[in-house]
Each structure stands twice: as C-alpha cells, then as structure tokens.
Amino acid sequence: MSVYVDDAVTLWRGRRWAHLMADTLDELHAMAARLGVPRRAFQDKRSGAHYDLTEELREQALRLGAVAISRHRDRDQVRAIIRLARSQWSGLRTDD
C-alpha cells in the first residue's frame, strides 16, 4: 500500500495534526475508511488531496501500514508525495 502520513506538527484547536496522503485516491479513501474517518473529511484542495489526522489516528495509520514521512528528514520524498497529492485535486473546489 502506498499511503503516507507526515509528522503531526500542525497545531489547530489545541491539538497536533498530520496529513494522510497516498499514491492514488482509492488507496487514500480506503485507509481513511479503515481509520473510521468519514469521507466528508476529505480535503480536496489545490495544495494536495489529503485527510487531516490527529496524532492518535496517525499512530493507528502507521500500525495499519502507512509509511511515516518527515518534512525534516525526507524532504525530497515529501515533495514528491505532495506533488502527487496536488495532481489528485479535482479542480472543483476553489476556496483554498
């Protein structure tokens, strides 16, 4: 499975959040479903198709086989994954 989760560094509402991304949208949605994340939480954004995960869900995703990526250590890999996530944007949303 080619599903990735970055470091949980984004602070929002007093919690740290990570981004769940994948090589394909099918893989992305399948992992989100396994984590119990509703489809309405899907972020179809120009900046990259992803789901936001709490630190706890990030750990669960890793246990289910997601690959940990670090914006600090794996910069080239992270850039490639973000480029791929951006290419998956539907173009339907313009509010980001």
C-alpha positions in Angstrom: 0.0 0.0 0.0 1.3 3.4 -0.9 -0.2 5.5 1.9 1.8 8.1 3.7 1.4 10.1 6.9 3.6 13.1 7.7 4.7 14.4 11.1 1.9 15.6 13.3 3.1 19.2 13.5 0.2 21.4 12.5 -1.4 23.0 15.6 -5.2 23.5 15.3 -7.7 23.7 18.1 -5.1 22.8 20.7 -4.2 19.5 19.0 -1.4 18.4 16.6 -2.5 17.2 13.2 -0.9 15.2 10.4 -1.7 14.7 6.7 -2.7 11.4 5.2 -1.8 11.2 1.5 -1.5 8.3 -0.9 -0.3 7.3 -4.4 -4.0 7.0 -5.5 -7.2 8.4 -4.3 -8.6 4.9 -3.9 -5.8 4.0 -1.5 -6.3 7.2 0.3 -10.0 6.8 0.8 -9.6 3.1 1.7 -7.1 3.9 4.5 -9.3 6.7 5.8 -12.3 4.3 5.9 -10.2 1.8 7.9 -9.4 4.6 10.3 -13.0 5.5 10.7 -12.5 8.9 9.1 -15.7 9.9 7.3 -15.5 10.8 3.6 -16.8 14.3 4.3 -13.4 14.9 6.0 -11.6 14.5 2.7 -9.6 17.7 1.8 -9.9 18.1 -2.0 -7.5 21.0 -2.2 -5.3 22.6 -4.7 -2.5 22.2 -2.1 -2.9 18.5 -2.2 -5.6 15.8 -1.7 -5.4 14.6 1.9 -7.1 13.8 5.1 -6.2 15.5 8.4 -5.4 13.1 11.2 -4.9 13.6 14.9 -1.7 12.3 16.5 -3.7 9.3 17.7 -5.1 8.5 14.2 -1.6 9.0 12.8 -0.3 6.3 15.1 -3.2 4.0 14.1 -2.5 4.6 10.4 1.1 3.6 10.9 0.0 0.4 12.6 -2.2 -0.3 9.6 0.7 0.1 7.2 1.0 3.7 6.3 4.5 4.9 5.7 5.8 7.7 8.0 7.4 10.6 6.2 9.2 13.5 7.8 9.3 17.0 6.4 12.6 17.3 8.2 14.4 14.1 7.2 12.6 13.0 3.9 12.4 16.3 2.1 12.7 15.0 -1.4 10.2 12.2 -0.8 7.8 14.6 0.9 8.0 17.0 -2.0 7.3 14.1 -4.5 4.3 12.9 -2.4 2.9 16.5 -2.2 3.3 16.9 -5.9 1.3 13.7 -6.4 -1.4 14.8 -3.9 -1.7 18.1 -5.8 -2.2 16.3 -9.0 -5.1 14.5 -7.5 -7.0 17.7 -6.8 -10.3 17.6 -8.7 -10.3 21.2 -9.6 -13.8 21.5 -8.4 -13.0 23.5 -5.2 -11.7 27.0 -5.4 -12.0 28.1 -1.8 -8.4 27.2 -0.6 
